């Protein structure tokens, strides 16, 4: 009986160790994805038409995660696969849990649909 209990606890310890390894691998993968995503400072150009701004930032003028409007000088990330823009801190926190765009659910690791557009 004691031997069976010992094997049981050894099994639990192995399971917990493997779970930690898997968690670390996922975290490392997300950090690698975040490192590859472009970051930029939001600049509201005066004199530029809305058409030019929409071409650069997409059709969103605020971060849909925190619902705040973008302000001059804020760090943002533009997801290359779908061209949706978010505050850098907001999207980084989101991507730790989901590797998809919060708006359209496009996988952020996919190639850009807009490969001919220079950002």
Beta strands, then each sheet from edge to edge (+ up, - down):
strand 1: 39-41
strand 2: 75-78
strand 3: 85-87
sheet 1: 1+ 2- 3+
end
